[in-house]
Amino acid sequence: MLRGAGERGQPAAGRDLSALSFHATKVFHTFEGGAVVCSDPDQADHRLSAQFRLPGRDIGAHAGINAKLNEVQSAFGLLHLEHIDEVIAARQAIDSHFRFLLRDVEGIAA
């Protein structure tokens, strides 16, 4: 699990469906794209059926989209994972520096 991806200590896939953004402004990114994750295999199978309009599957009233994360973006994400600990450490250092600089500004709490 990506650190910080969950809420209240729960993994992102611990809820019914969770959407993840891999936009370039995120700690982990692929420039663009994202993912939908879930912990229930039946729910995942149903959603995949809806997205890709698989034959013989009853998708009911659920609409689906096919917004793929392409292979180049995926490869970039895999390469980015090799350096994720350094990225997180650098962001933490920047955060600490700004908190130090802003420590005496009225109305800003650490």
N, C-alpha and C positions, 0 to 999 in steps of 0.2 A: 504494500500500500504506500502511496506517496504520502510523505509526512504532511500533515495539515489538511489532507483531503477529506477527513471525516469531520463529524460534528459531535461535540460533547463526548469525545473519546471513542466514538463508534466509527468503524471503517465506512468509507463512502458507499460501498455496496451493501451495507447493513440495512439500508432503507429499501422501499419498494423499487424505485428507480432513481438514479442519481446522474446528473449531467456534469461532465468535466470539461473545462475549457483548456485548450492547449495554445491559447493566443500568445504572441510574442512578449506580452507584458507579464506573463506568469513565471513563477520560479522554474517550473518544468514547462517547456514549450516545444512546439514543432512549427513555429511561425504562425500557423493557423490550424484550425481543426478542433476536434474534441472527441468525446466518447460518451456513451450512455452505458452505465453498469448497473447490475442488480444481482442480488444474492439468490433469487429463486429461479432455478433452471426452467421451470414451466413458463414463468413470466418472460424470461429471456427468449425462449423459443417462440412464444406468441408474438413478441415484438419483432423478432427477426422475420417471421412470416409476414407480418404487416409491412415491414420496410421493403422487403424484396419481392413481395407478392408471390410467394412460393405456391405452386399448384397443389391442390388437394388440402389446403389449410383453410379453416374457417377463421377469418380475421375479424368478423363481426363489424362493428361500426368504427373500429380504430383506423385512423388515417396513418399513413407511414410516409417517411421521406427516405431518400437515399443520399445523404450528405456524407460522402466518404472522406476519410483522411487518406490522402493519396500516398503512394509508396515512397516518394521522395521526402515528404513531410514525416512519414513514419521512420524512415532511415535516419533523418536528422534527430528525431526524438530519441532513438536508440543510442546515437552517438552522444547526445546531450546527457543521457543518464550516466555515462561514464564519469562525468564531471559534476554531478548534482551536489555532492557533499561540499565541493569548493564553492559552488554558486550559493548554496545556503549559508555557508560560513561568511562569504563576502557580503551578502545581504544583511546578516546579523551584525557585522562590523559597522556597516553604514547606519543601520538602525541605532546601534549604541552611540555612535558619534553624534547623530542628530539629537538623540535624547539628551546627551551631555550638553550640546550647544543650546538647546531649548529649555534646559532645566529651570531657569529663573524667569521664564516668560509667563506672565500672569495668564491664567485660563488654560494653560496646557498642562495636562497631567501625564506622567510617565506610564 
